[in-house]
Amino acid sequence: MRKMLIGMHDKNCSGRAVTYVMKHHANSTNLDITFVHVFPNLPAMYWDDGHLLSSKEKQERKKVIDTWMSKERDYIEPIIQGAMHELVKKGFPKERVQMKFVLGSADIADSLLDEAKSGKFDTILIGRCGIADGKHLLAGGIVSKLIHQAAGLAVCVVQ
């Protein structure tokens, strides 16, 4: 059985990855697909500001963080569910299509690579949104890092 991890982060780029799978693997009988979304670390505005929090402040901060996480999940989960539905509609067995969330990542590419290795995936598929003027080459984008560090894995990038 082959295993494919599809990195999901938005509707457009991730949608292109799903379209690719439907086009090139629609009749595959030996492929398990897992949609993976990596939640980044908390934005800086939610970080501890250095003073000891009272129990009331801790509760208030937890509510704010939980609300942020809920909004993040509410955004991506319907996208993944829609992608799963499309694959099942195209004939993929429902039990071979699943989703997974990775929480609190400092580096999205590293988290995808860790997940691919621990889950014994053969392929990482990701949609590339792109950054104009080659800036991703200087900053070291997710796709670039996956391509350079995914030893032993096939990496498929859909533009």
Backbone as CSV, one residue per row, in Angstrom:
resi,resn,N_x,N_y,N_z,CA_x,CA_y,CA_z,C_x,C_y,C_z
1,MET,0.844,-1.185,0.000,0.000,0.000,0.000,0.888,1.247,0.000
2,ARG,0.643,2.138,-0.920,1.353,3.419,-0.971,0.631,4.420,-0.086
3,LYS,1.400,5.367,0.454,0.815,6.388,1.325,1.248,7.775,0.860
4,MET,0.268,8.660,0.719,0.528,10.029,0.277,0.038,11.010,1.333
5,LEU,0.922,11.932,1.710,0.581,13.029,2.607,0.340,14.258,1.740
6,ILE,-0.800,14.893,1.911,-1.090,16.128,1.183,-1.119,17.264,2.186
7,GLY,-0.176,18.185,2.053,-0.128,19.352,2.932,-1.213,20.341,2.542
8,MET,-2.012,20.739,3.515,-3.144,21.643,3.270,-2.946,22.934,4.053
9,HIS,-3.166,24.059,3.368,-3.084,25.328,4.103,-4.072,26.380,3.620
10,ASP,-4.607,26.249,2.434,-5.650,27.170,1.975,-6.424,26.513,0.844
11,LYS,-7.455,27.176,0.397,-8.330,26.567,-0.615,-7.689,26.532,-2.001
12,ASN,-7.015,27.585,-2.402,-6.483,27.662,-3.764,-5.318,26.706,-4.008
13,CYS,-4.253,26.861,-3.247,-3.060,26.023,-3.465,-3.355,24.569,-3.160
14,SER,-4.012,24.325,-2.063,-4.334,22.958,-1.685,-5.332,22.345,-2.661
15,GLY,-6.216,23.166,-3.176,-7.180,22.692,-4.162,-6.506,22.192,-5.420
16,ARG,-5.439,22.852,-5.833,-4.695,22.397,-7.013,-4.055,21.034,-6.753
17,ALA,-3.599,20.825,-5.532,-3.011,19.536,-5.178,-4.070,18.433,-5.250
18,VAL,-5.261,18.711,-4.759,-6.352,17.730,-4.791,-6.757,17.435,-6.234
19,THR,-6.836,18.466,-7.056,-7.162,18.271,-8.468,-6.128,17.374,-9.134
20,TYR,-4.871,17.572,-8.800,-3.797,16.733,-9.344,-4.016,15.271,-8.970
21,VAL,-4.330,15.020,-7.705,-4.552,13.639,-7.251,-5.733,13.026,-7.997
22,MET,-6.812,13.791,-8.129,-7.990,13.256,-8.820,-7.679,12.936,-10.276
23,LYS,-6.841,13.734,-10.889,-6.507,13.528,-12.301,-5.543,12.360,-12.500
24,HIS,-4.540,12.250,-11.638,-3.476,11.280,-11.862,-3.584,9.994,-11.043
25,HIS,-4.443,9.977,-10.048,-4.532,8.796,-9.185,-5.979,8.351,-8.970
26,ALA,-6.886,8.768,-9.822,-8.317,8.491,-9.628,-8.634,7.002,-9.550
27,ASN,-7.927,6.188,-10.280,-8.228,4.759,-10.299,-7.280,3.935,-9.435
28,SER,-6.530,4.591,-8.587,-5.566,3.885,-7.752,-6.281,3.053,-6.690
29,THR,-5.912,1.801,-6.615,-6.532,0.913,-5.630,-5.616,0.643,-4.443
30,ASN,-4.393,1.138,-4.502,-3.454,0.874,-3.414,-2.825,2.161,-2.874
31,LEU,-3.640,3.184,-2.650,-3.134,4.470,-2.183,-3.963,4.968,-1.006
32,ASP,-3.282,5.202,0.112,-3.898,5.861,1.261,-3.495,7.327,1.220
33,ILE,-4.468,8.207,1.464,-4.208,9.651,1.426,-4.549,10.251,2.779
34,THR,-3.629,11.052,3.298,-3.862,11.782,4.539,-3.624,13.260,4.287
35,PHE,-4.655,14.052,4.523,-4.537,15.505,4.442,-3.997,15.992,5.781
36,VAL,-2.925,16.763,5.741,-2.293,17.241,6.969,-2.248,18.762,6.946
37,HIS,-2.753,19.357,8.022,-2.624,20.800,8.207,-1.773,21.037,9.437
38,VAL,-0.785,21.897,9.304,0.109,22.227,10.411,-0.276,23.596,10.941
39,PHE,-0.683,23.622,12.214,-0.962,24.891,12.875,0.358,25.460,13.366
40,PRO,0.667,26.685,12.992,1.926,27.281,13.453,1.848,27.613,14.945
41,ASN,3.003,27.946,15.503,3.011,28.438,16.882,2.098,29.639,17.007
42,LEU,1.746,29.963,18.217,0.893,31.119,18.461,1.518,32.389,17.906
43,PRO,0.707,33.277,17.348,1.228,34.583,16.932,1.791,35.336,18.141
44,ALA,2.701,36.247,17.884,3.408,36.966,18.955,2.464,37.663,19.930
45,MET,1.325,38.128,19.448,0.434,38.852,20.354,-0.152,37.959,21.445
46,TYR,-0.022,36.629,21.306,-0.523,35.705,22.324,0.581,35.169,23.234
47,TRP,1.805,35.572,23.003,2.917,35.074,23.801,2.853,35.620,25.214
48,ASP,3.521,34.939,26.086,3.653,35.394,27.471,4.495,36.662,27.453
49,ASP,4.025,37.694,28.130,4.756,38.965,28.085,5.753,39.125,29.233
50,GLY,6.019,38.049,29.966,7.094,38.084,30.941,6.677,38.217,32.389
51,HIS,5.467,38.620,32.657,5.085,38.700,34.072,4.267,37.476,34.464
52,LEU,4.286,37.185,35.762,3.527,36.036,36.251,2.043,36.353,36.167
53,LEU,1.300,35.413,35.629,-0.130,35.633,35.447,-0.914,35.136,36.654
54,SER,-1.901,35.910,37.010,-2.823,35.446,38.046,-3.690,34.343,37.434
55,SER,-4.415,33.626,38.261,-5.259,32.556,37.718,-6.337,33.137,36.806
56,LYS,-6.842,34.327,37.128,-7.838,34.967,36.268,-7.221,35.339,34.923
57,GLU,-6.004,35.893,34.946,-5.319,36.250,33.697,-5.028,35.006,32.851
58,LYS,-4.648,33.909,33.504,-4.398,32.658,32.786,-5.668,32.176,32.088
59,GLN,-6.796,32.256,32.798,-8.068,31.840,32.209,-8.439,32.723,31.025
60,GLU,-8.244,34.040,31.173,-8.557,34.965,30.087,-7.670,34.702,28.873
61,ARG,-6.377,34.492,29.116,-5.454,34.218,28.020,-5.822,32.898,27.338
62,LYS,-6.164,31.891,28.116,-6.564,30.595,27.550,-7.793,30.749,26.665
63,LYS,-8.756,31.558,27.076,-9.954,31.793,26.257,-9.583,32.423,24.916
64,VAL,-8.699,33.404,24.969,-8.278,34.092,23.747,-7.540,33.118,22.819
65,ILE,-6.644,32.321,23.381,-5.882,31.353,22.582,-6.810,30.288,22.015
66,ASP,-7.746,29.804,22.836,-8.705,28.806,22.358,-9.564,29.366,21.224
67,THR,-9.940,30.631,21.328,-10.724,31.277,20.278,-9.907,31.372,18.996
68,TRP,-8.638,31.754,19.109,-7.757,31.822,17.943,-7.644,30.455,17.277
69,MET,-7.396,29.408,18.099,-7.243,28.063,17.560,-8.540,27.584,16.905
70,SER,-9.646,27.900,17.508,-10.947,27.502,16.957,-11.183,28.160,15.595
71,LYS,-10.839,29.445,15.491,-10.999,30.141,14.208,-10.098,29.541,13.134
72,GLU,-8.867,29.199,13.523,-7.941,28.576,12.579,-8.507,27.239,12.083
73,ARG,-9.000,26.447,13.019,-9.552,25.133,12.656,-10.837,25.290,11.837
74,ASP,-11.686,26.261,12.225,-12.927,26.505,11.491,-12.655,26.933,10.046
75,TYR,-11.516,27.547,9.813,-11.136,27.954,8.460,-10.710,26.737,7.621
76,ILE,-9.809,25.922,8.160,-9.189,24.875,7.346,-9.994,23.580,7.298
77,GLU,-10.714,23.259,8.345,-11.405,21.963,8.370,-12.424,21.796,7.241
78,PRO,-13.254,22.806,6.928,-14.172,22.631,5.790,-13.443,22.460,4.455
79,ILE,-12.293,23.077,4.313,-11.507,22.926,3.088,-11.052,21.477,2.954
80,ILE,-10.544,20.919,4.048,-10.082,19.535,4.017,-11.256,18.584,3.826
81,GLN,-12.351,18.821,4.521,-13.519,17.953,4.367,-14.043,17.990,2.933
82,GLY,-14.022,19.171,2.325,-14.434,19.290,0.929,-13.519,18.501,0.004
83,ALA,-12.223,18.571,0.260,-11.262,17.820,-0.545,-11.472,16.317,-0.374
84,MET,-11.703,15.900,0.864,-11.955,14.480,1.123,-13.218,14.024,0.387
85,HIS,-14.237,14.844,0.442,-15.499,14.525,-0.228,-15.290,14.374,-1.734
86,GLU,-14.518,15.284,-2.320,-14.252,15.211,-3.765,-13.523,13.922,-4.136
87,LEU,-12.555,13.529,-3.328,-11.827,12.300,-3.621,-12.739,11.078,-3.525
88,VAL,-13.571,11.047,-2.499,-14.499,9.923,-2.336,-15.491,9.889,-3.492
89,LYS,-15.946,11.083,-3.903,-16.862,11.183,-5.043,-16.219,10.638,-6.326
90,LYS,-14.900,10.800,-6.439,-14.177,10.316,-7.620,-13.830,8.830,-7.531
91,GLY,-14.221,8.192,-6.441,-14.022,6.758,-6.352,-13.012,6.271,-5.335
92,PHE,-12.344,7.194,-4.635,-11.426,6.750,-3.591,-12.237,6.158,-2.442
93,PRO,-11.824,5.008,-1.918,-12.532,4.442,-0.771,-12.446,5.388,0.433
94,LYS,-13.573,5.633,1.060,-13.648,6.582,2.179,-12.654,6.239,3.290
95,GLU,-12.464,4.946,3.543,-11.574,4.523,4.624,-10.097,4.748,4.296
96,ARG,-9.787,5.137,3.067,-8.402,5.406,2.677,-8.086,6.896,2.572
97,VAL,-9.033,7.721,2.997,-8.846,9.172,2.957,-9.109,9.714,4.356
98,GLN,-8.113,10.393,4.923,-8.273,10.922,6.278,-7.591,12.275,6.434
99,MET,-7.846,12.910,7.580,-7.202,14.194,7.867,-6.494,14.121,9.199
100,LYS,-5.476,14.969,9.337,-4.717,15.042,10.579,-4.259,16.480,10.783
101,PHE,-4.248,16.890,12.053,-3.755,18.219,12.409,-2.503,18.082,13.262
102,VAL,-1.511,18.920,12.978,-0.294,19.001,13.768,-0.312,20.358,14.445
103,LEU,-0.169,20.371,15.763,-0.310,21.606,16.533,1.033,22.183,16.953
104,GLY,1.082,23.513,17.037,2.204,24.221,17.628,3.538,24.033,16.949
105,SER,3.589,24.195,15.661,4.816,23.982,14.912,5.642,25.258,14.799
106,ALA,6.917,25.123,15.059,7.831,26.249,14.849,8.245,26.331,13.386
107,ASP,8.178,25.204,12.676,8.574,25.159,11.278,7.653,24.190,10.533
108,ILE,6.858,24.707,9.631,5.851,23.903,8.937,6.497,22.807,8.099
109,ALA,7.545,23.132,7.376,8.215,22.120,6.550,8.758,20.992,7.418
110,ASP,9.417,21.326,8.522,9.932,20.289,9.420,8.807,19.415,9.956
111,SER,7.685,20.033,10.290,6.550,19.270,10.810,5.991,18.316,9.759
112,LEU,5.895,18.770,8.508,5.435,17.896,7.432,6.414,16.749,7.206
113,LEU,7.704,17.047,7.236,8.711,15.996,7.069,8.655,14.989,8.217
114,ASP,8.525,15.482,9.442,8.419,14.587,10.597,7.194,13.689,10.477
115,GLU,6.085,14.278,10.081,4.848,13.516,9.921,4.993,12.476,8.812
116,ALA,5.619,12.856,7.718,5.813,11.925,6.601,6.687,10.750,7.026
117,LYS,7.727,11.030,7.772,8.630,9.952,8.193,7.987,9.069,9.257
118,SER,7.363,9.671,10.249,6.755,8.860,11.318,5.553,8.066,10.813
119,GLY,4.835,8.606,9.824,3.679,7.915,9.258,4.022,6.981,8.114
120,LYS,5.329,6.884,7.805,5.810,6.015,6.726,5.135,6.316,5.380
121,PHE,5.060,7.606,5.065,4.504,8.032,3.783,5.563,7.881,2.693
122,ASP,5.106,7.622,1.470,5.996,7.520,0.322,6.171,8.867,-0.377
123,THR,5.084,9.668,-0.330,5.024,10.899,-1.118,4.452,12.033,-0.293
124,ILE,5.041,13.209,-0.470,4.461,14.448,0.041,3.999,15.234,-1.171
125,LEU,2.745,15.631,-1.163,2.177,16.441,-2.241,1.753,17.773,-1.646
126,ILE,2.163,18.842,-2.297,1.826,20.170,-1.781,1.578,21.112,-2.949
127,GLY,0.618,21.995,-2.765,0.376,23.034,-3.749,1.289,24.214,-3.454
128,ARG,1.863,24.767,-4.487,2.770,25.914,-4.316,2.032,27.179,-4.710
129,CYS,1.966,28.111,-3.774,1.317,29.393,-4.058,2.288,30.349,-4.727
130,GLY,3.540,30.252,-4.338,4.567,31.076,-4.963,4.703,32.444,-4.337
131,ILE,5.903,32.947,-4.428,6.219,34.300,-3.988,6.900,34.984,-5.162
132,ALA,6.465,36.171,-5.452,6.976,36.892,-6.619,8.464,37.219,-6.492
133,ASP,9.099,37.364,-7.613,10.475,37.834,-7.722,11.507,36.945,-7.032
134,GLY,11.214,35.678,-6.864,12.191,34.756,-6.297,12.496,34.968,-4.829
135,LYS,11.660,35.700,-4.104,11.921,35.954,-2.692,11.961,34.669,-1.877
136,HIS,11.214,33.649,-2.319,11.212,32.377,-1.587,12.588,31.729,-1.583
137,LEU,13.405,32.045,-2.587,14.742,31.472,-2.636,15.629,32.058,-1.541
138,LEU,15.392,33.321,-1.207,16.163,33.950,-0.152,15.643,33.574,1.231
139,ALA,14.338,33.526,1.372,13.733,33.272,2.672,13.662,31.786,3.003
140,GLY,13.778,30.917,2.010,13.712,29.485,2.258,12.293,29.028,2.529
141,GLY,11.470,29.013,1.497,10.076,28.654,1.641,9.875,27.199,2.013
142,ILE,8.642,26.874,2.343,8.266,25.521,2.750,8.586,24.527,1.647
143,VAL,8.180,24.851,0.427,8.399,23.936,-0.690,9.884,23.702,-0.911
144,SER,10.678,24.767,-0.890,12.127,24.615,-1.078,12.730,23.701,-0.021
145,LYS,12.323,23.885,1.216,12.848,23.065,2.302,12.425,21.607,2.130
146,LEU,11.176,21.375,1.740,10.720,20.004,1.520,11.555,19.324,0.430
147,ILE,11.763,20.034,-0.658,12.521,19.463,-1.770,13.946,19.112,-1.337
148,HIS,14.563,19.970,-0.553,15.956,19.766,-0.168,16.145,18.766,0.966
149,GLN,15.118,18.564,1.787,15.328,17.733,2.979,14.499,16.453,3.018
150,ALA,13.778,16.144,1.977,12.895,14.975,1.990,13.590,13.731,1.454
151,ALA,14.755,13.429,1.996,15.489,12.246,1.547,14.635,10.993,1.745
152,GLY,14.566,10.182,0.701,13.812,8.940,0.772,12.320,9.094,0.480
153,LEU,11.867,10.312,0.221,10.457,10.572,-0.085,10.347,11.214,-1.461
154,ALA,9.244,10.910,-2.127,8.936,11.641,-3.354,8.215,12.918,-2.937
155,VAL,8.581,14.029,-3.545,7.921,15.298,-3.276,7.303,15.771,-4.592
156,CYS,6.017,16.002,-4.561,5.311,16.475,-5.741,4.788,17.866,-5.432
157,VAL,5.184,18.840,-6.236,4.770,20.223,-6.057,3.882,20.607,-7.226
158,VAL,2.669,21.048,-6.905,1.710,21.419,-7.941,1.600,22.936,-7.954
159,GLN,1.831,23.520,-9.118,1.746,24.986,-9.268,0.344,25.368,-9.670
